[in-house]
Amino acid sequence: MTAKEYLEEYRSLVRKRKLITKRIEDIDNEIISIGGVNYGDKVKSSPKNDPIGEVVIQLVNKKASLGLSIIGIKAKEAIYEKQIMKMQETDEKYFEILVYRYMFGYDWKEICDTMQKGRSQVNVFHGEALKIFDEMWNISKSDKIGQNRTESDIDGH
């Protein structure tokens, strides 16, 4: 695995977390929009036969499950982020380009504009940053995150 592939896994996790967060927001909106039982129109009502309540319970359970997924994703993200943050010890421009690209998810034009550099210069910086990142973490000799990377590996590096 290359450093670029490794960091792309991080970007994928961030996108996945954002999608799940959006889904949780959608569920919240669904719960709010579900109409309550109008007891004035119902002479007899039983909590056992409350289809609206059942739907709300299902949505709340789905939201809780998604929340647990986010916790797992954030734990993995923290490992990647600590590794990227260690790049500050090398060169600021390499650190910045990895943060903009992988942590913030900027496209190349946004990176060029933010760093006030041309695309070819940004490409060179990115390539050099990936080489240093790989050397720091031996990415090309390792497997995916979670299989052989832990917090203590990073802290003890």
C-alpha positions in Angstrom: 0.0 0.0 0.0 1.3 3.5 -0.9 1.1 6.5 1.4 -1.4 8.0 -1.0 -3.7 4.9 -0.8 -3.4 4.9 2.9 -4.4 8.6 3.2 -7.2 8.0 0.7 -8.6 5.5 3.2 -8.7 8.3 5.7 -10.6 10.6 3.2 -13.0 7.8 2.6 -13.6 7.4 6.3 -14.3 11.2 6.6 -16.8 11.0 3.7 -18.5 8.0 5.3 -18.8 9.8 8.6 -20.3 12.8 6.9 -22.8 10.7 5.1 -23.8 8.9 8.3 -24.1 12.3 10.1 -26.3 13.5 7.3 -28.5 10.4 7.7 -28.8 11.0 11.4 -30.0 14.6 10.7 -32.5 13.2 8.2 -33.8 10.7 10.9 -34.1 13.6 13.3 -36.2 15.5 10.8 -38.3 12.4 10.1 -39.0 12.0 13.8 -40.0 15.6 14.1 -42.2 15.5 11.0 -44.2 12.4 12.1 -47.6 13.5 13.3 -48.8 12.6 16.7 -51.9 10.6 17.5 -55.0 12.9 17.6 -56.7 11.5 20.7 -59.7 13.7 20.0 -60.6 11.6 17.0 -59.9 8.3 18.6 -62.2 7.0 21.2 -60.0 4.0 22.0 -56.3 4.0 21.9 -53.8 1.4 22.9 -50.0 1.9 23.2 -49.7 -1.6 21.7 -51.4 -0.5 18.5 -49.5 2.7 18.0 -48.0 2.5 14.5 -46.6 6.0 14.8 -44.8 5.1 18.0 -43.4 2.0 16.4 -42.0 4.0 13.5 -40.5 6.5 15.9 -38.9 3.6 17.9 -37.5 2.1 14.7 -36.0 5.5 13.7 -34.5 6.1 17.2 -32.9 2.6 17.1 -31.5 3.3 13.6 -30.1 6.6 14.8 -28.5 4.9 17.8 -26.9 2.3 15.6 -25.6 5.0 13.2 -24.2 6.9 16.2 -22.2 3.8 17.2 -20.8 3.6 13.7 -19.6 7.2 13.9 -17.8 6.4 17.2 -15.9 3.6 15.5 -15.1 5.7 12.5 -13.9 8.6 14.6 -11.5 6.3 16.5 -9.9 5.3 13.3 -9.8 8.9 12.0 -7.9 9.9 15.2 -5.1 7.5 14.3 -4.7 9.0 10.8 -5.0 12.5 12.2 -2.2 12.0 14.7 0.0 10.7 11.9 -0.8 13.7 9.7 -0.2 16.1 12.6 3.3 14.6 13.2 4.1 16.0 9.7 4.3 19.4 11.4 7.7 18.3 12.6 9.1 18.0 9.1 8.2 20.9 6.9 5.2 23.3 7.2 4.3 23.1 3.5 4.2 19.3 3.6 2.0 19.4 6.7 -0.3 22.0 5.1 -0.8 20.1 1.9 -1.7 16.8 3.7 -4.1 18.7 6.0 -5.8 20.5 3.1 -6.0 17.4 0.9 -6.8 14.6 3.4 -8.2 16.3 6.5 -10.1 19.1 4.9 -10.9 17.3 1.7 -9.9 20.2 -0.6 -9.6 19.6 -4.3 -6.3 20.6 -6.0 -7.6 24.0 -7.1 -8.6 24.9 -3.5 -5.1 23.8 -2.3 -3.4 25.9 -5.0 -5.5 28.9 -4.1 -5.1 28.5 -0.3 -1.3 27.9 -0.5 -1.0 30.6 -3.3 1.1 28.1 -5.4 0.8 26.8 -8.9 -0.5 23.3 -9.6 2.9 21.9 -10.6 4.5 23.2 -7.4 1.6 21.7 -5.3 2.1 18.4 -7.1 5.8 18.4 -6.2 5.1 19.3 -2.6 2.4 16.6 -2.4 4.8 13.9 -3.8 7.5 14.9 -1.4 5.1 15.0 1.5 3.9 11.5 0.7 7.5 10.2 0.6 8.2 11.7 4.0 4.9 10.4 5.4 5.7 6.9 4.1 9.2 7.0 5.6 7.8 8.2 9.0 5.2 5.5 9.2 6.5 2.7 6.9 3.2 2.8 5.1 4.4 0.8 2.1 5.4 -2.0 4.5 2.1 -2.1 6.5 -1.5 -3.1 6.1 -4.7 -1.2 6.5 -5.4 1.0 9.5 -6.4 -0.9 12.6 -4.6 -4.1 11.6 -1.2 -3.0 12.8 -1.5 0.7 13.7 -2.5 1.7 17.2 -2.4 4.9 19.3 0.7 3.6 21.1 2.5 3.0 17.8 2.0 6.7 17.0 2.8 8.1 20.4 5.8 5.9 20.7 7.1 6.6 17.2 
